Amino acid sequence: MSGKRSIFEEVGNAPAQKPAAQPGLIDKGHKGARGAIRVWLVVLFVMVAAMILVGGLTRLTDSGLSITEWRPVTGALPPMNEAAWAAEFEKYQQIPEYQLQNKGMSLSEFKTIYWWEWGHRQLGRAIGLVWALGFVFFAATRKIPTGWSGRLLGIGILGGAQGAIGWWMVSSGLTGSRLDVASYRLATHLGLAFVILGFIGWYVLMLSRSEKDLMQARRGREAKLFSMGTGLMHFAFLQILLGALVAGIDAGRGYTDWPLMAGGFFPPDMFELTPVWRNFFEDDGLVQFMHRIAGYLLLVFGIIVWRRGRKSGNIRTRAAFDAVLGMLVLQAVLGIATVMHSSPLHLAILHQLGAILLWVLILRARFSAQYPTAQSVRG
């Protein structure tokens, strides 16, 4: 309600009207090259996914210990002549894996496993370079949207930590009587890779929509479904870690019968190692048993989450959870086939690819529950 005006007030002195609201202020406040940053993150996402697969192949081919030193910069160059190759081979001959498992390996055979590990490390360097160039460019040109600098910097910090953890893992197999790297270190290395992949994937989904759209969509979030999707994500992550333990000690190549293990529900002699905690990391029967049981429980919980997702009023959310269940069933079938065929290279790496796809689909479904897309009244 306007106040009283004096009869002597000049018309020209009338109070100015409040400016009309301007649309787009939310997005203007978060301005930045969202599209370009999203493309950059998609490139990083593909590279990290490839890194996980190459890492799996490196483990399956027993190549991970072929390079016995950590040289982040100078190690980018492979041996350039026969003398350099001979020197690298001599270093490998000093570690337990060669002395206890690969005694008599030829130089040409050594070169094969060396190239796998060198390629794995080189891809890691390439990922770090792509991240650094992109981050510096967007920061220098002030194209990073408000609130995103810490997120993008965090990816780089996690990537640097991943390189250090990779060497921490490799170093566990260079001394003592161990033929391979410590399985729990391998699980840490793989787990962090999936964490990095998850953050990048989530950021790609967020940058695919404007800040205004996300704020509006959040009003219609399905809190219960989002919470269940988060639980499914954590459960899948646990199963990925257990899969890494299986890979770390080649536990997938024993007990090839299914659904039993050596003719019984429980594998024989599960707790022979001392102290007892070692069995959960080093006993191939118990480790495979844990991976199997967790897989069954994950499938059951996935069905429960899917049934809740079917009640969503948003057609895209329902479709996202349909895709999760489909991939979950396929991954279970792949896991069974991998074990029953004693983990051949092609099935084992396909099973690892399935884990990546399942991880991404769970993230997408969870995002859809948190930020449902607009749809017509008819759906």
N, C-alpha and C positions, 0 to 999 in steps of 0.2 A: 504494500500500500504506500503510495507516494506521500511525502510530507506537505505541509501547507506552504504555499508560495506567496511572496509579498506582492502587493498590487503595484509596487514601484520596480519590480524586477524586469529587466530588459529581456525581450524574447531571445536575443542572442546569447544571453547568459544562462539559458536553460541547461540543466544538468545533462551531461552526455549519457547516451544509452550504453548499457553494457554490451561489449562486443559479442557477436553471435559465436556459438561453439563451432570450432573448426574440426572437421573429420580428419582422421588419420594421424592425430597427435601421438597415439600410443606407438605406432610404427615409426613415426618420425623421431621419437625419443630413443628408439633402439636401432637407429639407422646403421647401415653397414652393408658390406657386400655379401649378403646372406646366400645368394645363389652361387657366387664364386667360391665361398668358403665351403658350401655344401659339396660342390664338385671336388674340391681339394680333399675333403674328408672321405668322400666316396673312393677316391684313388687310394688313400691311406687304408681304408677298410679292406679293399681288394688285396692290397699288398700284405696286410696283417693276416688275412685269411690264407693267402698263399704261403706265408711264413709258417703258419701252423701246419699246413700240409707238408711242406718241405721238411719241417722239423720232425714230423711223423715218419717220413721216408728215411730221414737221417737215422732215426732210432731203429727202424725196422731193418735197415741194412747194416746195422752195427758200425756206423761211420762216425758217431759223435765224438769219439776219443782220438780220432786220427790226427787232429791238430792239438798239440800238447802245450801250447802257449797262448796267452791272451795278449794280442797286440792290436788294439782298436784301430790304430792308424796304419802302421807299417804292415800289419797283417792283411791289408787289402790286396797286396800283391802276392800272387802265388809263386812257387818256385819257378825260376826262369831258365834254369839249365840243369843238366844231369847232376852236377855237384850239389846244387841246392836241393834237388829231389833226394839225393842220397843222404844229405844232412837231416832232412825232415823224417825220412824213413828210419834213420838211426835213433832219433828221439822217440819215435813210436815204439821201437823195439825195446825201449827201457821200461815200458809200463806193463802192468800185470795182464792187460787184455791180450797183448801180443805173446807174452811169455807163457801164459796158461791156456790160451785159446787159439791164437793165430800163428803159432810157431811155424816157421817155414814159409810164411806168406811171401810171394814174389813182389818185386817193386811195382809191376804193372797192376797187381791186385791192390796194393796199397794206394796207388794213384786213384783207383776207382772210389774207394771210401773217402780219400782226401777231398776229391772234388765235391762229393755230397756235403761234407762239413763246410768246406770253403764257400760253396754256394749258399748254404744256410746263413753263414755269418755275413756274406756279402749282401744278401737280401736284407738282413738286419741293418747294415750300414746304409743301404739305399732308402729304407723306411725312415731312418733318422735324418737323412739328408732332405728327403721330400718334406718331412715335417718342419725342419728348421727353415728351409727356404720359404715355405708357405707362411709360416708364422711370422718370420721377419718381414716379409713383403706386406702382409696385411696389417701388421703393427706399424710399420714405417709409413704406410699410406693412410693410416687411421681408418681402415675399412672394417675393423672388427666391431661388431655390434656391442652396444652397452651390455655389460654383464657377462660377456663371452671370453674376455681375455684370460681369466683364471681357468676356465674350462679347457681352452685350447692349449694353454701352457701346461696344464695337468697331464694331458696326453703325452707331451714330450718328456715330462719328468718320469712318468710311468715307463715310457720307452727306454729311457736311460737306465732306470732300475732293472728293467728286463735284461739288458745287456750284462749288467753286473751279476744278476742271478743266474744267467746262462753260464758264466764262467764259474760261479760257485757250484753249479751243478756238474760241469765237466771236471772240475778239480777233484771231485769226490771219487772219480774212477781212475785217477792217475797214480795213486799210491796204495799200499796195503795189498790185500788179496782179492779185492773186488774186481770183477770182470766188467761190470757196467757202472753207470752212474747210480748214485743213491736214488731209489724210487721216490722218496718223499721230496727230494730236490727237483726231480723231474716233474712231479705233480705241482710243485710251487711254480716252476717255470711255465708249464702249460696253463695253470690256473690264471696267472697274471696275463698271459696272452689273451685268454677269453675275457678277462676284465677289461683290457684295453679295447678289444673288439666290441664289447658291449657298450662302453662309453661312446666310442665313435659311432656305432649304429644308432644309439639313442639321440645323439646330437644331429645326425643326418635326418632323422625323423622330425626333430624339432625345427630344424632349419627349412624343412620342406613346406612349412606353413608360417604365416606371418604372426607376429606377437599378438596382434588384435584377434586373429582367428584362434590362437591357442587360449587366450584369456576367455573368449566366449565359449569355446569348447569345454573348458574346464568346469564351467557351471553345470554341464550335463554329465560329468564324470560318474562312472559306476564304481563307487568306492569298494564295495564288497568284491566285485569281479577283479578290480585292480589289485586288491590285497591278495586274492587267490592266485592271480597271475604272478605276483611277486614271489609268493611261496613256491610256485612251480619253477620259477627262474632259479631260486636258491637250491631247490632239490636237483634240478638239472645240472647245476654247477657242481654239486657234491658228486653226482654220478660221473661227471667229466674228470674230477680229481681221482676217483676210484679207477676210472679207465686208464689214467696215467700211471697209477700204481701197477695195474696189470701189464701195461706196456713196459714199464721199467724193469720188471723181472721176467719178462716173457711168459707171464702166467696164462696167457691166452692160448699157448701151444700145448698145454697139458689138459687132461680131463675133457676129452672131445665128445663125450656122450652127453645127451640132453634128453629129458629134463634132469636126469640124475647126474651124479658125479662119481665116477668109478663104481657105479652100481648102487650108490646110496644117496640119500638126500644131502648128507654132510660129506665133505671130502675126508679121506682118512688122514690121521695124524696131523690135525690142524694146529696143535699147540706144542710141537716138539722143540721149537727153538727157545732158548733162554737168553735174556729175560723174556717174559711173556709178550711184552709189547712189540718185540721184533717180528712176531708172527703176523701182525696186522700189516706189515710192510714188506716182509721177505718170504713168507710162506706162500708158494704159488697156489696151493689149494684154497687156503683161507681168503686170499686176495681175490681170486676169481669168484669164490662163493659170495663175498660181499658185493662184488660188482653185479653178479646175477640177481641177488635179492633186492638190491637197490633199484635195479632195472625193473623188476616186477612191481615194486612199490611205486616207482615213478610213473609207470603206465597206469596203475590204478588211480593214483592221484590226478594224473592227466585227464582221465575219463571223468572224474568228479568235477574238475575245473571246466572241462568241455560242456558238461551238462548244465553247469551254471552259466556258461557263455551262451548257450542256446536260448536262454531266457532273455537275453539282451534285446532291447527294442531297436537296436541299430544293426542294419543288415551287414555292414562292413565289419563290425565287431564280431558278429556271429561267424562270418566267413574267416576272419583271422584265427579264431579258436578252432574252427574246422580244420584249417591248415595245420595247426599245432598237433591236433590229435592224429591226423593222417601221417605226419612226419614222425610222430612218436611211435606209432605202430610199425612204420617202415624201419625205423632205427632199431627197434626191438628184434625184428626179423633179421636185419643185417647182423646184429650182435650174435644171435643164435647161429646163423650161417658161418660167421667168422670163427666161432669157437669150434663148431663141428668139423670144420675143414682145417683146424690147427693154425689159424691166423695166417693164411697166405697173404702176400704183399698186397695184391689188388683188393681183396676183401677188407683187410685191416685199414687201408687208407680210405676206402669207400665208407667204412664205418666212422672214421674220423671226420670225413666230409659231412656225413649225416649229422654228427654232433654240432658242427658249425651251422648247418641249415636249421636244425632244431633250435639252437640258441637264438638265431636271428628271428625265427618265426615267433618264439615266445616273447621276445622283446617287442616285436611289432604288435602282437595281440595285447600285451600289457599297455603299450602306448595307446592303442585304440580304445581301451577301457578308460584310460586317463583323459584322453583328448578325442572323444568320439566325433566323427565327421558329421556335418550337417546333412540332413536328408529331408525329403518331402514328407508330408503327413502319411502318404501311402507307403513310405519306406523305400 
